[in-house]
Amino acid sequence: MVLIPMKSALLSAFKQIDVEPSRGEGMWLFTEDGDRYLDFYGGHAVALLGNCHPRLTKVLSNQAHTLFFQTNLVPLAIRERAAQRLASFAPQGLANVFFVNSGAEANENALRVSFRATGRKKVAAVAGAFHGRTAAAATITAGHEKWYGFPQKPFEVDFIPFDDINELNNILNSDTAALIFEPVQGVAGARAMSQEFINAARKITSERGIVLIFDEVQCGLGRTGWPFAAQAYGVTPDIITTAKGIAGGFPAGAMLCNDELAKTVTPGALGTTFGGGPLACALIEAVIDTIEELNLLPNVRRLSERIKNEAVVGPITKVQGMGFLLGLHTNIPAAEVLTALRSKKILAGGAADPNIVRLLPPLILEDAHVDALIAALTDI
């Protein structure tokens, strides 16, 4: 009897690789047929503490049995604790938190707050960045014209070339409500901004009354080896947005802003149904506690330097980025390198640049895992 494969009920919206994990444990993903893959992709930077971290599964179970969900119309101790914990992890001065469900939603609300606070019409963004697929976030995302889909855009955007201080100075003006950028661009291939650009952005926006937004959806929560990239650069923006690994794999995001902007947010100005739910908040608190209690960030910085110094082997010509958001430049198509790595049971990611392999491993990465990556690259 011939079995006819059942048609998937899922829309064909994603290109998928030929690896189907059935369970995860720490740095590893396992398939039903017994294969084990070393996870240098971290579920697109989401599995911040690895797969099925025992502390997170315990916290999730306990919270689910205590209070599964409640609306933002009622106060919750776990929500308040999570906000205080996140604010204490962030740069000093960003003590006001609005919880959401995703990075795109965090960026939408950051832009909304900026327009409300300034009364201005335009946004400036740095070319090459990815900020999300919702209406406003997509408008400031590189290459969105290919998939935007809406008949018109909600506001005008001025794009600044990557790391170009002269254009930064020329473009920002009295019509600019906000300047938004990723301090380390993720999808573009782990491109880190220069210290000079970051400093100039803070100086010019302060002088011209423009809201400075750091999109740390991908590079935040310890991924750079610092709590946020803002601390790595020593510059505090007016708003930070974050998501991805904030709850270790559970859908969650947040916008953090300074006191001046917080004063412009009145009841009803922002809203969310699921943002700040008890499950997400319990996990956010647990993720930050784990990062600090295990002292993971110094190890992120150390192993990042190891990869930068030792991974220029085989098809790799140089390594860029910061912490565990790294881009490996390849002298053959990155897609070929990714396929070869999968054949050696290692998962990594691609980038908008076809000659960059992107590494987004969990913060629990160890020397032995780096050894395996370097050995595999050497053999390609």
C-alpha positions in Angstrom: 0.0 0.0 0.0 1.4 3.4 -1.0 1.0 6.2 1.6 0.3 9.6 0.0 2.0 12.3 2.0 -0.5 14.6 3.6 -0.3 18.2 2.4 0.9 20.6 5.1 -1.6 23.0 6.6 1.2 25.6 7.1 1.6 28.4 4.6 4.8 28.2 2.6 6.3 31.3 4.2 9.7 30.0 5.2 12.6 28.3 3.6 13.5 25.4 5.8 16.6 23.2 6.2 16.5 19.4 6.3 16.9 19.0 10.0 13.8 18.4 12.2 14.6 18.5 15.9 12.4 16.4 18.2 14.0 17.5 21.5 16.8 19.7 22.9 19.2 19.7 25.8 21.6 22.4 26.5 23.8 23.1 23.4 22.4 20.1 21.6 19.4 19.3 19.3 18.3 15.7 18.7 16.3 14.3 15.8 14.0 11.3 15.9 16.5 9.2 14.0 19.2 9.7 16.7 21.3 12.4 15.2 22.7 15.1 17.5 23.5 18.6 16.3 25.6 21.2 18.1 23.5 24.4 18.1 25.5 27.5 17.1 22.3 29.1 15.9 20.3 29.2 19.1 16.9 29.2 17.4 17.8 32.5 15.7 19.3 34.0 19.0 16.2 33.0 21.0 17.6 30.0 23.0 19.7 32.3 25.1 20.4 29.7 27.8 20.3 26.7 25.5 17.6 24.2 24.9 15.3 23.2 27.7 17.3 24.8 30.5 16.2 23.0 33.7 15.7 26.3 35.6 13.5 27.7 33.0 11.4 24.6 32.6 10.9 24.4 36.4 10.0 28.1 36.6 7.6 27.8 33.7 5.9 24.8 35.2 5.6 26.4 38.7 4.1 29.6 37.2 1.7 27.7 35.0 0.4 25.9 38.0 0.1 29.2 40.0 -1.3 31.8 37.6 -1.3 31.0 33.9 -2.6 34.3 32.6 -4.0 37.6 33.6 -4.7 40.9 31.9 -2.7 44.1 32.3 -5.9 45.6 33.9 -4.8 44.0 37.1 -1.5 44.4 38.9 0.7 41.3 39.2 3.7 40.9 41.6 5.5 38.8 39.0 5.2 41.5 36.3 6.5 44.1 38.7 9.4 41.9 39.7 10.3 41.2 36.1 10.2 44.9 35.2 12.5 45.8 38.1 14.9 43.0 37.2 15.1 44.0 33.6 15.5 47.7 34.5 18.4 46.8 36.9 20.1 44.8 34.1 19.8 47.7 31.6 21.9 50.9 31.5 21.1 53.2 34.4 18.4 55.7 33.5 16.2 53.3 31.6 13.9 52.4 34.4 10.6 52.3 32.7 9.5 49.1 31.1 6.6 48.2 28.7 6.3 44.4 28.1 5.2 43.1 24.7 5.4 39.9 22.7 8.1 40.4 20.1 10.9 42.6 18.8 8.8 44.2 16.1 6.1 45.1 18.6 8.8 46.6 20.9 10.1 48.7 18.0 6.5 49.8 17.0 5.9 51.1 20.5 9.3 52.8 20.6 8.5 54.7 17.5 5.0 55.5 18.8 6.4 57.0 22.0 9.0 59.0 20.0 6.3 60.6 17.7 4.1 61.4 20.7 7.0 62.9 22.6 8.4 65.1 19.8 5.4 65.9 17.6 7.7 65.4 14.6 7.1 63.6 11.3 10.1 61.5 10.2 12.4 58.7 11.4 16.0 58.2 10.6 17.4 54.7 10.4 20.7 53.1 9.5 20.8 51.1 6.3 21.2 47.4 6.5 19.2 46.9 9.7 16.3 44.5 10.3 13.7 45.9 12.7 10.6 43.7 12.1 7.8 43.0 9.7 4.9 45.0 11.2 3.9 48.2 9.4 6.1 50.7 11.2 9.0 48.4 12.0 9.1 47.2 8.4 9.2 50.7 7.1 12.6 51.2 8.7 13.9 47.8 7.7 16.4 47.3 4.9 15.0 45.7 1.8 11.4 45.8 3.0 10.2 46.9 -0.5 10.4 43.2 -1.6 7.9 42.0 0.9 6.2 45.0 2.6 2.7 44.3 1.3 0.9 47.4 2.6 -0.4 50.0 0.1 1.3 52.9 1.9 3.8 53.5 4.6 2.9 55.3 7.9 5.8 57.9 7.8 8.8 59.1 5.9 12.2 57.5 6.6 15.7 58.9 6.0 18.3 56.1 5.7 21.8 56.8 6.9 24.6 54.7 5.3 26.1 52.2 7.8 28.6 53.9 10.2 28.6 57.2 8.2 29.0 60.1 10.7 28.9 62.8 8.0 25.5 61.6 6.7 24.3 61.2 10.3 25.0 64.9 10.8 23.5 65.9 7.5 20.3 63.9 7.7 19.1 64.4 11.3 17.1 67.6 11.5 14.1 69.4 13.2 11.6 67.0 11.5 13.3 63.9 12.8 11.4 62.3 15.7 13.8 59.4 16.3 17.0 57.8 15.2 16.9 54.0 15.4 19.6 51.4 14.8 21.0 48.1 15.9 24.4 48.7 17.6 25.4 45.4 16.2 23.4 44.6 13.0 22.2 41.0 13.1 20.6 39.9 9.8 23.1 42.1 7.9 25.8 39.7 9.2 26.8 40.7 12.7 28.1 44.2 11.8 29.1 46.2 14.8 28.9 50.0 14.7 32.1 52.0 15.5 32.5 53.7 18.8 32.8 57.0 16.9 29.4 56.6 15.2 27.7 55.6 18.5 29.2 58.6 20.3 28.2 61.0 17.4 24.7 59.6 17.4 24.2 60.3 21.1 25.7 63.8 20.8 23.7 64.9 17.8 20.4 63.5 18.9 20.8 65.1 22.3 21.6 68.5 20.8 18.7 68.3 18.3 15.9 66.9 20.5 15.8 63.6 18.7 14.9 60.3 20.5 17.8 57.8 20.3 16.6 54.2 20.0 18.9 51.2 20.3 17.3 48.2 18.7 18.8 45.4 20.8 16.2 42.8 19.9 19.0 40.5 18.8 22.1 41.9 20.4 20.7 42.5 23.9 20.4 40.4 27.0 24.0 39.4 27.3 24.6 38.4 23.7 27.4 41.0 23.2 29.1 39.9 26.4 27.5 42.8 28.2 23.9 43.1 29.5 23.2 45.3 26.5 25.4 46.6 23.7 24.7 50.1 25.2 27.0 49.2 28.2 29.6 47.8 25.8 29.8 51.1 24.1 29.3 53.2 27.3 26.4 55.1 25.7 22.9 55.2 27.1 20.1 55.8 24.5 16.7 57.2 25.3 15.0 53.9 24.5 16.2 50.3 24.2 14.0 47.6 22.6 14.7 43.9 23.3 13.2 40.5 22.7 14.6 37.2 21.2 16.2 35.5 24.2 14.7 37.7 26.9 12.5 34.8 28.1 14.8 32.0 27.0 12.5 30.8 24.2 9.0 31.9 25.3 7.5 34.8 23.2 8.3 38.1 25.0 9.8 41.5 24.3 10.2 44.8 26.0 10.7 48.5 25.5 12.7 50.4 28.1 12.7 54.2 28.2 14.0 57.1 30.3 11.9 59.1 32.8 11.4 62.0 30.4 9.7 59.9 27.8 7.9 57.9 30.4 6.0 61.1 31.4 4.5 61.2 27.9 2.9 57.8 28.3 -0.6 58.0 29.8 -3.1 55.3 30.3 -4.4 54.1 26.9 -1.4 55.4 25.0 0.0 51.9 24.6 -1.6 48.6 24.8 -1.1 44.8 24.6 -3.1 41.7 25.4 -0.5 39.2 26.0 2.6 41.3 26.8 3.6 41.1 30.4 1.8 37.9 31.0 2.8 35.9 34.1 4.5 33.0 32.2 6.7 35.4 30.2 7.5 37.5 33.2 8.5 34.6 35.4 10.9 33.5 32.6 12.4 36.9 32.1 13.2 37.1 35.8 14.7 33.6 35.7 16.8 34.3 32.6 18.4 37.4 34.1 19.0 35.7 37.4 20.7 32.8 35.7 23.0 35.0 33.6 24.1 36.8 36.7 24.3 33.9 39.1 26.4 31.8 36.6 28.5 34.8 35.7 28.0 34.0 32.0 29.0 37.3 30.5 32.8 37.2 31.1 32.8 33.8 29.4 30.9 35.1 26.5 33.6 37.7 25.9 36.4 35.2 26.4 35.0 32.6 24.0 34.1 35.3 21.5 37.7 36.3 21.3 38.7 32.7 20.9 36.4 32.3 17.9 37.7 35.6 16.4 41.3 34.5 16.8 41.0 30.8 15.9 38.1 30.4 13.5 39.9 31.9 10.5 40.4 28.5 9.0 39.2 26.6 6.0 36.8 28.8 4.0 36.7 31.6 6.7 38.7 34.7 5.9 37.8 36.9 8.9 35.4 37.2 11.8 33.3 40.3 12.7 30.7 41.2 15.4 30.6 41.2 19.1 30.2 38.5 21.8 28.0 35.7 20.6 26.7 37.6 17.6 29.4 36.9 15.1 29.7 36.9 11.3 32.2 34.5 9.6 33.3 35.9 6.2 33.6 33.0 3.7 35.5 32.7 0.4 32.9 30.4 -1.0 29.1 30.9 -0.7 28.0 30.8 2.9 25.2 28.4 1.9 27.8 25.8 1.0 29.6 26.3 4.3 26.3 25.9 6.2 25.5 22.7 4.4 28.9 21.3 5.1 28.6 22.2 8.8 25.2 20.4 8.9 26.9 17.4 7.5 29.2 17.6 10.5 26.2 18.0 12.8 26.7 21.7 13.5 23.9 24.2 13.0 24.7 27.9 12.2 22.8 30.6 10.3 23.1 32.7 7.2 22.8 36.5 6.7 21.7 39.0 4.1 25.3 38.9 2.9 25.7 35.7 0.9 29.3 35.3 2.1 28.7 35.4 5.8 27.9 32.6 8.2 26.2 33.9 11.4 26.8 32.4 14.8 24.2 33.0 17.5 25.0 30.3 20.1 23.5 30.2 23.6 25.4 31.9 26.4 26.2 28.5 27.9 28.7 27.8 25.2 31.9 26.0 26.4 35.5 25.6 25.1 34.8 22.1 23.8 32.0 23.4 21.6 34.3 26.0 20.1 36.9 23.3 19.5 34.3 21.3 17.6 33.3 24.3 15.5 36.9 25.1 14.6 37.7 21.5 13.7 34.6 21.3 11.5 35.5 24.6 9.7 39.1 23.4 9.2 37.8 20.3 7.4 35.7 22.2 4.9 
